[in-house]
């Protein structure tokens, strides 16, 4: 018997023989915090940028948590006391494009940073390009300057289920000389559109009310006839002057009814002008009208443009009922707009894990939500209160939402967890998408979450087989599953180790393709995915079998 074994047996004997004694427990050492240090500079000149705001987020911090700091006079920053994890680092500063670590071109995804326990990562530097600027004047049909006009710089993207013009930045407003200045723009091709809601009465024998249509540069009310503005990185394009197009104002009229079909008497109808997009949204009230006893309502002298007409009322049971529709005014009266209010649909059921165990201790309390898939519909808050959709300690939830197709989501979930299935009446919903319709309640929903979905990892190589940077796009082999609002289509950049990683990929048949660069919104565009399909590689993901890929950059 060796001395070490004899010592171990003696220690074990003493631990059992001594009354009241237990085996000694050695507490695990505390995790060593990590740190990230770097420098922020101007890409054009290389000079340090002070007061730049640094933000870090990702797996390692709590769900939705961010750590922030700012740079000193030398452009230096430090993020301390970080747990191990995978992070993205972003930086903002006035006059420069918002940037992410590892980003090589404006708009493309940044690079994920793998941070190990106790690691000190040095020289995590970011060079910020200057933002572009578009300037010009807004004038009327006689050439006179028009102050107070909102000018939006727009671009075409696939957003919320359809291709549309979305704002690239917040609007600029013309001053008393008619000049406007739109800043914070990345390089690209844009449309400039001027919007003014004012109306006026034209003289003559028959007086008529006029307004200005949303007018694209140089002077057209139609986007298809507009002249595009090309903007290079960090440059200013001037003299983008817009001559407003006048059109007759119009009347919008219709009826409003409650959910039971009775006219909405003395109710309120709202008229809004909304601009929505992934980079920001603007919701502006244009006016309101009261309904007559028969539910009829009317808006007079409405300037040309696209509007949302909506009603909101409370029924006898105290339940809020809403309705909305979109109308486009182009100089002709619009009659017969019907608004029939609907109450919320209550989705109720239980949230469970696939193996019956509880979610990790200390994780945030999750919420079950239904995210609308109706093309062009903006999220409608028909129910207030922080407990809407919140999951109780027993796993029960109740979520009030609107009718229509929606994808069921759970957030926040701990790192490594995802929604596995959504069941209603014993039937599993494809891609967790349900069509919410029928009565006021949909009971018995079962939402199953799992931590068993594998992570897809791999590397990207060039024509010679050498590791290279790039972006991998993973999308279903079945085109019918290319839903713009679901998580079916995923993308990831290679990290500082040269690998890419897509976490919690549901089992199934996919196509994968490696690209040198792309814009994140393109991953939701079915037309873009169709161009990738022929060059993509088939991938089958199975639970418990993490796939590893080597992909060549697509030319």
Beta strands, then each sheet from edge to edge (+ up, - down):
strand 1: 34-42
strand 2: 53-59
strand 3: 67-70
strand 4: 76-82
strand 5: 85-92
strand 6: 99-100
strand 7: 113-115
strand 8: 120-121
strand 9: 126-128
strand 10: 132-139
strand 11: 150-159
strand 12: 162-167
strand 13: 172-173
strand 14: 179-185
strand 15: 188-195
strand 16: 199-202
strand 17: 208-213
strand 18: 215-216
strand 19: 229-231
strand 20: 236-237
strand 21: 242-243
strand 22: 245-248
strand 23: 250-257
strand 24: 268-275
strand 25: 282-290
strand 26: 296-302
strand 27: 305-314
strand 28: 320-329
strand 29: 334-340
strand 30: 342-343
strand 31: 345-353
strand 32: 367-372
strand 33: 396-401
strand 34: 404-411
strand 35: 418-424
strand 36: 427-428
strand 37: 433-436
strand 38: 441-450
strand 39: 454-461
strand 40: 471-476
strand 41: 490-493
strand 42: 499-505
strand 43: 508-515
strand 44: 537-541
strand 45: 548-552
sheet 1: 4+ 1- 8-
sheet 2: 4+ 1- 9-
sheet 3: 3+ 2- 5+ 6-
sheet 4: 3+ 2- 5+ 7-
sheet 5: 14+ 10- 20-
sheet 6: 14+ 10- 21-
sheet 7: 12+ 11- 13+
sheet 8: 12+ 11- 15+ 18-
sheet 9: 12+ 11- 15+ 19-
sheet 10: 16+ 17- 22+
sheet 11: 26+ 23- 29-
sheet 12: 25+ 24- 27+ 28- 30+
sheet 13: 33+ 31- 38- 35+ 36-
sheet 14: 32+ 34- 37+
sheet 15: 42+ 39- 45-
sheet 16: 41+ 40- 43+ 44-
end
